[in-house]
Amino acid sequence: MLETIAILLVLLWALGYFTAYTMGGFIHVLLVIAVIVVLIRLIRGQRI
């Protein structure tokens, strides 16, 4: 489930970044959170 959320956040971030969407800052924050979650899972040795 976290993988799906991370992929969705990356897509939303790209959409916000390339279209200068006003919520782009919020999407960047969500992207950072998603990357941190994925890194924590990698460090713990869980499969992504």
Backbone as XML, in Angstrom:
<?xml version="1.0"?>
<chain id="A" units="angstrom">
  <residue number="1" name="MET">
    <atom name="N" x="0.818" y="-1.180" z="0.000"/>
    <atom name="CA" x="0.000" y="0.000" z="0.000"/>
    <atom name="C" x="0.872" y="1.259" z="0.000"/>
  </residue>
  <residue number="2" name="LEU">
    <atom name="N" x="1.953" y="1.244" z="0.759"/>
    <atom name="CA" x="2.838" y="2.400" z="0.789"/>
    <atom name="C" x="3.482" y="2.647" z="-0.571"/>
  </residue>
  <residue number="3" name="GLU">
    <atom name="N" x="3.746" y="1.574" z="-1.296"/>
    <atom name="CA" x="4.342" y="1.743" z="-2.622"/>
    <atom name="C" x="3.381" y="2.491" z="-3.539"/>
  </residue>
  <residue number="4" name="THR">
    <atom name="N" x="2.102" y="2.146" z="-3.464"/>
    <atom name="CA" x="1.085" y="2.802" z="-4.283"/>
    <atom name="C" x="0.985" y="4.279" z="-3.932"/>
  </residue>
  <residue number="5" name="ILE">
    <atom name="N" x="1.004" y="4.579" z="-2.645"/>
    <atom name="CA" x="0.949" y="5.970" z="-2.204"/>
    <atom name="C" x="2.179" y="6.729" z="-2.686"/>
  </residue>
  <residue number="6" name="ALA">
    <atom name="N" x="3.343" y="6.111" z="-2.584"/>
    <atom name="CA" x="4.577" y="6.773" z="-3.020"/>
    <atom name="C" x="4.540" y="7.061" z="-4.517"/>
  </residue>
  <residue number="7" name="ILE">
    <atom name="N" x="4.075" y="6.115" z="-5.311"/>
    <atom name="CA" x="3.981" y="6.319" z="-6.762"/>
    <atom name="C" x="2.982" y="7.430" z="-7.071"/>
  </residue>
  <residue number="8" name="LEU">
    <atom name="N" x="1.857" y="7.423" z="-6.396"/>
    <atom name="CA" x="0.853" y="8.463" z="-6.601"/>
    <atom name="C" x="1.411" y="9.837" z="-6.254"/>
  </residue>
  <residue number="9" name="LEU">
    <atom name="N" x="2.146" y="9.919" z="-5.152"/>
    <atom name="CA" x="2.726" y="11.195" z="-4.754"/>
    <atom name="C" x="3.765" y="11.681" z="-5.752"/>
  </residue>
  <residue number="10" name="VAL">
    <atom name="N" x="4.560" y="10.766" z="-6.287"/>
    <atom name="CA" x="5.540" y="11.157" z="-7.305"/>
    <atom name="C" x="4.830" y="11.698" z="-8.541"/>
  </residue>
  <residue number="11" name="LEU">
    <atom name="N" x="3.763" y="11.043" z="-8.966"/>
    <atom name="CA" x="3.020" y="11.514" z="-10.135"/>
    <atom name="C" x="2.382" y="12.878" z="-9.873"/>
  </residue>
  <residue number="12" name="LEU">
    <atom name="N" x="1.803" y="13.058" z="-8.698"/>
    <atom name="CA" x="1.212" y="14.352" z="-8.369"/>
    <atom name="C" x="2.270" y="15.444" z="-8.277"/>
  </residue>
  <residue number="13" name="TRP">
    <atom name="N" x="3.436" y="15.086" z="-7.721"/>
    <atom name="CA" x="4.532" y="16.045" z="-7.633"/>
    <atom name="C" x="4.979" y="16.473" z="-9.025"/>
  </residue>
  <residue number="14" name="ALA">
    <atom name="N" x="5.147" y="15.507" z="-9.922"/>
    <atom name="CA" x="5.557" y="15.829" z="-11.288"/>
    <atom name="C" x="4.510" y="16.710" z="-11.964"/>
  </residue>
  <residue number="15" name="LEU">
    <atom name="N" x="3.242" y="16.401" z="-11.766"/>
    <atom name="CA" x="2.176" y="17.210" z="-12.343"/>
    <atom name="C" x="2.244" y="18.646" z="-11.809"/>
  </residue>
  <residue number="16" name="GLY">
    <atom name="N" x="2.411" y="18.780" z="-10.523"/>
    <atom name="CA" x="2.508" y="20.109" z="-9.917"/>
    <atom name="C" x="3.761" y="20.854" z="-10.342"/>
  </residue>
  <residue number="17" name="TYR">
    <atom name="N" x="4.835" y="20.140" z="-10.492"/>
    <atom name="CA" x="6.105" y="20.766" z="-10.862"/>
    <atom name="C" x="6.080" y="21.272" z="-12.298"/>
  </residue>
  <residue number="18" name="PHE">
    <atom name="N" x="5.556" y="20.474" z="-13.193"/>
    <atom name="CA" x="5.601" y="20.825" z="-14.610"/>
    <atom name="C" x="4.465" y="21.750" z="-15.043"/>
  </residue>
  <residue number="19" name="THR">
    <atom name="N" x="3.405" y="21.829" z="-14.265"/>
    <atom name="CA" x="2.298" y="22.700" z="-14.646"/>
    <atom name="C" x="2.216" y="23.942" z="-13.767"/>
  </residue>
  <residue number="20" name="ALA">
    <atom name="N" x="3.192" y="24.128" z="-12.889"/>
    <atom name="CA" x="3.220" y="25.274" z="-11.968"/>
    <atom name="C" x="1.919" y="25.356" z="-11.170"/>
  </residue>
  <residue number="21" name="TYR">
    <atom name="N" x="1.445" y="24.240" z="-10.735"/>
    <atom name="CA" x="0.219" y="24.147" z="-9.950"/>
    <atom name="C" x="0.419" y="24.860" z="-8.617"/>
  </residue>
  <residue number="22" name="THR">
    <atom name="N" x="-0.578" y="25.562" z="-8.136"/>
    <atom name="CA" x="-0.442" y="26.371" z="-6.932"/>
    <atom name="C" x="-0.196" y="25.525" z="-5.680"/>
  </residue>
  <residue number="23" name="MET">
    <atom name="N" x="-0.606" y="24.283" z="-5.703"/>
    <atom name="CA" x="-0.385" y="23.404" z="-4.549"/>
    <atom name="C" x="0.947" y="22.670" z="-4.651"/>
  </residue>
  <residue number="24" name="GLY">
    <atom name="N" x="1.827" y="23.115" z="-5.534"/>
    <atom name="CA" x="3.100" y="22.442" z="-5.754"/>
    <atom name="C" x="3.914" y="22.277" z="-4.485"/>
  </residue>
  <residue number="25" name="GLY">
    <atom name="N" x="3.900" y="23.287" z="-3.611"/>
    <atom name="CA" x="4.645" y="23.201" z="-2.353"/>
    <atom name="C" x="4.144" y="22.064" z="-1.485"/>
  </residue>
  <residue number="26" name="PHE">
    <atom name="N" x="2.846" y="21.885" z="-1.428"/>
    <atom name="CA" x="2.257" y="20.812" z="-0.641"/>
    <atom name="C" x="2.639" y="19.458" z="-1.212"/>
  </residue>
  <residue number="27" name="ILE">
    <atom name="N" x="2.635" y="19.352" z="-2.535"/>
    <atom name="CA" x="3.006" y="18.106" z="-3.193"/>
    <atom name="C" x="4.470" y="17.790" z="-2.912"/>
  </residue>
  <residue number="28" name="HIS">
    <atom name="N" x="5.337" y="18.802" z="-2.887"/>
    <atom name="CA" x="6.745" y="18.568" z="-2.581"/>
    <atom name="C" x="6.912" y="18.014" z="-1.162"/>
  </residue>
  <residue number="29" name="VAL">
    <atom name="N" x="6.145" y="18.547" z="-0.236"/>
    <atom name="CA" x="6.202" y="18.040" z="1.143"/>
    <atom name="C" x="5.770" y="16.579" z="1.185"/>
  </residue>
  <residue number="30" name="LEU">
    <atom name="N" x="4.694" y="16.242" z="0.481"/>
    <atom name="CA" x="4.230" y="14.859" z="0.447"/>
    <atom name="C" x="5.261" y="13.942" z="-0.208"/>
  </residue>
  <residue number="31" name="LEU">
    <atom name="N" x="5.931" y="14.442" z="-1.246"/>
    <atom name="CA" x="6.967" y="13.654" z="-1.902"/>
    <atom name="C" x="8.113" y="13.363" z="-0.945"/>
  </residue>
  <residue number="32" name="VAL">
    <atom name="N" x="8.533" y="14.348" z="-0.189"/>
    <atom name="CA" x="9.615" y="14.153" z="0.775"/>
    <atom name="C" x="9.207" y="13.108" z="1.811"/>
  </residue>
  <residue number="33" name="ILE">
    <atom name="N" x="7.976" y="13.176" z="2.281"/>
    <atom name="CA" x="7.491" y="12.182" z="3.253"/>
    <atom name="C" x="7.509" y="10.784" z="2.639"/>
  </residue>
  <residue number="34" name="ALA">
    <atom name="N" x="7.076" y="10.664" z="1.387"/>
    <atom name="CA" x="7.058" y="9.362" z="0.721"/>
    <atom name="C" x="8.471" y="8.808" z="0.572"/>
  </residue>
  <residue number="35" name="VAL">
    <atom name="N" x="9.424" y="9.653" z="0.204"/>
    <atom name="CA" x="10.810" y="9.202" z="0.058"/>
    <atom name="C" x="11.367" y="8.746" z="1.402"/>
  </residue>
  <residue number="36" name="ILE">
    <atom name="N" x="11.073" y="9.475" z="2.461"/>
    <atom name="CA" x="11.547" y="9.090" z="3.794"/>
    <atom name="C" x="10.978" y="7.731" z="4.197"/>
  </residue>
  <residue number="37" name="VAL">
    <atom name="N" x="9.691" y="7.498" z="3.929"/>
    <atom name="CA" x="9.066" y="6.215" z="4.271"/>
    <atom name="C" x="9.737" y="5.081" z="3.506"/>
  </residue>
  <residue number="38" name="VAL">
    <atom name="N" x="9.979" y="5.284" z="2.208"/>
    <atom name="CA" x="10.630" y="4.246" z="1.406"/>
    <atom name="C" x="12.040" y="3.978" z="1.923"/>
  </residue>
  <residue number="39" name="LEU">
    <atom name="N" x="12.783" y="5.021" z="2.255"/>
    <atom name="CA" x="14.146" y="4.831" z="2.780"/>
    <atom name="C" x="14.136" y="4.085" z="4.105"/>
  </residue>
  <residue number="40" name="ILE">
    <atom name="N" x="13.203" y="4.399" z="4.967"/>
    <atom name="CA" x="13.108" y="3.695" z="6.254"/>
    <atom name="C" x="12.826" y="2.213" z="6.018"/>
  </residue>
  <residue number="41" name="ARG">
    <atom name="N" x="11.939" y="1.907" z="5.072"/>
    <atom name="CA" x="11.648" y="0.500" z="4.775"/>
    <atom name="C" x="12.866" y="-0.204" z="4.205"/>
  </residue>
  <residue number="42" name="LEU">
    <atom name="N" x="13.642" y="0.495" z="3.362"/>
    <atom name="CA" x="14.858" y="-0.104" z="2.813"/>
    <atom name="C" x="15.886" y="-0.372" z="3.911"/>
  </residue>
  <residue number="43" name="ILE">
    <atom name="N" x="16.058" y="0.584" z="4.812"/>
    <atom name="CA" x="17.026" y="0.433" z="5.893"/>
    <atom name="C" x="16.640" y="-0.731" z="6.804"/>
  </residue>
  <residue number="44" name="ARG">
    <atom name="N" x="15.350" y="-0.891" z="7.053"/>
    <atom name="CA" x="14.879" y="-1.992" z="7.906"/>
    <atom name="C" x="14.938" y="-3.336" z="7.190"/>
  </residue>
  <residue number="45" name="GLY">
    <atom name="N" x="15.173" y="-3.312" z="5.871"/>
    <atom name="CA" x="15.293" y="-4.553" z="5.123"/>
    <atom name="C" x="13.981" y="-5.091" z="4.607"/>
  </residue>
  <residue number="46" name="GLN">
    <atom name="N" x="12.944" y="-4.288" z="4.638"/>
    <atom name="CA" x="11.662" y="-4.737" z="4.122"/>
    <atom name="C" x="11.641" y="-4.550" z="2.613"/>
  </residue>
  <residue number="47" name="ARG">
    <atom name="N" x="10.882" y="-5.390" z="1.957"/>
    <atom name="CA" x="10.739" y="-5.301" z="0.512"/>
    <atom name="C" x="9.890" y="-4.095" z="0.147"/>
  </residue>
  <residue number="48" name="ILE">
    <atom name="N" x="10.295" y="-3.376" z="-0.895"/>
    <atom name="CA" x="9.527" y="-2.186" z="-1.304"/>
    <atom name="C" x="8.302" y="-2.631" z="-2.078"/>
  </residue>
</chain>
